Amino acid sequence: MNEEIIVSGRNNPFIDPVLQIWHWQIPLYLFLGGLAAGILFFAALYRIMGKEEQYPTAVKKAPLIVPILLVFGLIALFLDLKHKPFFWQLYTTIKLQSPMSWGAWVLMAITPLSFIYAALNIKEVFPLWDWKFQWLKNFEKFSGKYIVQLSWAIMILSLILGVYTGILFSAFNARPLWNTSILGPLFLASGLSTGAVTIMLMSKNARERKLFARIDLLMIAIELFLIVHMFMGFLASTQVQIDAANLFLGGPYTAPFWIFVVSLGLVIPALLEILEIRKYHIPAIVPAVLVLFGGIMLRFIFAFAGQTSRWLY
Amino acid sequence: MRYAMAVDTKKCVGCSDCVVACQTENNVPIGYCREWVVEVLDGTYPQLEMEIRSERCNHCENSPCVRCCPTGASHYSDGGIVLVNEKKCIGCGACITSCPYDARYTHPNGYVDKCTFCIHRIHDGLKPACAAVCPTKCIYFGDLEDPGSEVSEILKKRKHKTLIPEAGTKPQLYFLI
């Protein structure tokens, strides 16, 4: 028998009996941030490659929703703070060891850039759009000259944003489930995948849809590869990480993870996209919604399961 | 200076006086605690072993909470004591998540709160409240860099351990075994 109990009584809210300090806000933000990063990456990439005519949805239309996604993500992040009047303290410090600090700065940089990029393309969707003020028209003309440089900045920042959503978790060695460097690439791949299906969903161009279905297939393959590697790494590691892996291999998160994330979110949409490429007619909305759902579930399950994994007691 | 604490698990009876003293001294809000007592029971009857530990923040030398705090609110103070500056804290919860000992909590006023080794008492030349009040005198406190301090003396004489040193935090709360 080995029994370890807190006899003086410890019942700190959100800490005991298991940590639950992060609720829906953080995983929702991680999803929105990853999705925004995915859309911006493909927009900037094909803009730099000069393919705005072949892939108009990716380059011009899809980025219009990014500012909305980022603003909702920022609202979620703000709602998560418990000492809200002091939120501005984030922008008085740059601390490279703290992923949350540089993540906040990356968001501070990419959000205005995404607004500028969306503004430059708004006439594609609303041809009658009028800026009303002369200075806004001048600003549009000015930033229009630097669209390639802007795209480069957005492409690099979007990769950092995408990978940061995973590194935020992996930097915590106190939570063995999160403490794996695979989470960075896994969340980036998932972000790119959700971005690709959103473009696929919005596109009316058959060639473009096919391209993004293929990109999504590649991302799903990478995600499955990373998930397998993550479990191999956990099971070959220390006891606490074996326990963390067991949350998904027989523990309380087994069913949600393998059903919602792996089956519905990765394997089934991949099969549907393969059928689509093989000329079967599959409505794009089915795989797209499944991938987006899987992306949300991946973040929620990791956020909640990770908080229950621990070293002591 | 390197403040540290040693708890004698052979002398501690688990009375929780330290917990109450801490709550009173530091005005800890009702329903919260900065320190707690753990009882470990090991073995099968009649070969049973019991260990009682009075636990709190480990004031780690390599604190994950200080590292991951995005604003610098969590910081090292005199003698390596880990403190939270409530005027800088945004209540993001990163430090709470990063602590393998679960030693922090969110104060009802929004900022994060934790054991301070009673730094206000140390500045007055007193021991932390938990050490001062302990009826079996099983809590030793002092400066590890001073070879004559209470805690240095006892750690020289007795076998000791720290909690999950493998987490790499270099904890400064020692348990005499």
Chai-1 contact restraints between the chains, C-beta under 6 A:
chainA,res_idxA,chainB,res_idxB,connection_type,confidence,min_distance_angstrom,max_distance_angstrom,comment,restraint_id
A,N2,B,D42,contact,1.0,0.0,6.0,A-B,restraint_1
A,E3,B,L41,contact,1.0,0.0,6.0,A-B,restraint_2
A,E4,B,V40,contact,1.0,0.0,6.0,A-B,restraint_3
A,I5,B,E39,contact,1.0,0.0,6.0,A-B,restraint_4
A,I6,B,W36,contact,1.0,0.0,6.0,A-B,restraint_5
A,I6,B,V38,contact,1.0,0.0,6.0,A-B,restraint_6
A,V7,B,G14,contact,1.0,0.0,6.0,A-B,restraint_7
A,V7,B,V37,contact,1.0,0.0,6.0,A-B,restraint_8
A,V7,B,E39,contact,1.0,0.0,6.0,A-B,restraint_9
A,S8,B,S16,contact,1.0,0.0,6.0,A-B,restraint_10
A,S8,B,V19,contact,1.0,0.0,6.0,A-B,restraint_11
A,S8,B,W36,contact,1.0,0.0,6.0,A-B,restraint_12
A,S8,B,V37,contact,1.0,0.0,6.0,A-B,restraint_13
A,R10,B,C33,contact,1.0,0.0,6.0,A-B,restraint_14
A,R10,B,W36,contact,1.0,0.0,6.0,A-B,restraint_15
A,N12,B,Y32,contact,1.0,0.0,6.0,A-B,restraint_16
A,N12,B,Y105,contact,1.0,0.0,6.0,A-B,restraint_17
A,I15,B,D102,contact,1.0,0.0,6.0,A-B,restraint_18
A,I15,B,Y105,contact,1.0,0.0,6.0,A-B,restraint_19
A,I21,B,G93,contact,1.0,0.0,6.0,A-B,restraint_20
A,I21,B,I96,contact,1.0,0.0,6.0,A-B,restraint_21
A,W22,B,G93,contact,1.0,0.0,6.0,A-B,restraint_22
A,L81,B,I90,contact,1.0,0.0,6.0,A-B,restraint_23
A,L81,B,G91,contact,1.0,0.0,6.0,A-B,restraint_24
A,L81,B,C92,contact,1.0,0.0,6.0,A-B,restraint_25
A,K82,B,G91,contact,1.0,0.0,6.0,A-B,restraint_26
A,K82,B,T106,contact,1.0,0.0,6.0,A-B,restraint_27
A,K82,B,G110,contact,1.0,0.0,6.0,A-B,restraint_28
A,H83,B,C89,contact,1.0,0.0,6.0,A-B,restraint_29
A,H83,B,I90,contact,1.0,0.0,6.0,A-B,restraint_30
A,H83,B,G91,contact,1.0,0.0,6.0,A-B,restraint_31
A,H83,B,G110,contact,1.0,0.0,6.0,A-B,restraint_32
A,H83,B,Y111,contact,1.0,0.0,6.0,A-B,restraint_33
A,F86,B,I90,contact,1.0,0.0,6.0,A-B,restraint_34
A,F87,B,I90,contact,1.0,0.0,6.0,A-B,restraint_35
A,Q89,B,T71,contact,1.0,0.0,6.0,A-B,restraint_36
A,Q89,B,K88,contact,1.0,0.0,6.0,A-B,restraint_37
A,Q89,B,I90,contact,1.0,0.0,6.0,A-B,restraint_38
A,L90,B,P70,contact,1.0,0.0,6.0,A-B,restraint_39
A,L90,B,T71,contact,1.0,0.0,6.0,A-B,restraint_40
A,T93,B,T71,contact,1.0,0.0,6.0,A-B,restraint_41
A,T93,B,G72,contact,1.0,0.0,6.0,A-B,restraint_42
A,Q97,B,R67,contact,1.0,0.0,6.0,A-B,restraint_43
A,S98,B,C68,contact,1.0,0.0,6.0,A-B,restraint_44
A,S98,B,P70,contact,1.0,0.0,6.0,A-B,restraint_45
A,M100,B,P70,contact,1.0,0.0,6.0,A-B,restraint_46
A,M100,B,A94,contact,1.0,0.0,6.0,A-B,restraint_47
A,S101,B,P70,contact,1.0,0.0,6.0,A-B,restraint_48
A,F172,B,T97,contact,1.0,0.0,6.0,A-B,restraint_49
A,F172,B,S98,contact,1.0,0.0,6.0,A-B,restraint_50
A,A174,B,S98,contact,1.0,0.0,6.0,A-B,restraint_51
A,A174,B,C99,contact,1.0,0.0,6.0,A-B,restraint_52
A,A174,B,P100,contact,1.0,0.0,6.0,A-B,restraint_53
A,W311,B,P100,contact,1.0,0.0,6.0,A-B,restraint_54
A,W311,B,I164,contact,1.0,0.0,6.0,A-B,restraint_55
A,W311,B,A167,contact,1.0,0.0,6.0,A-B,restraint_56
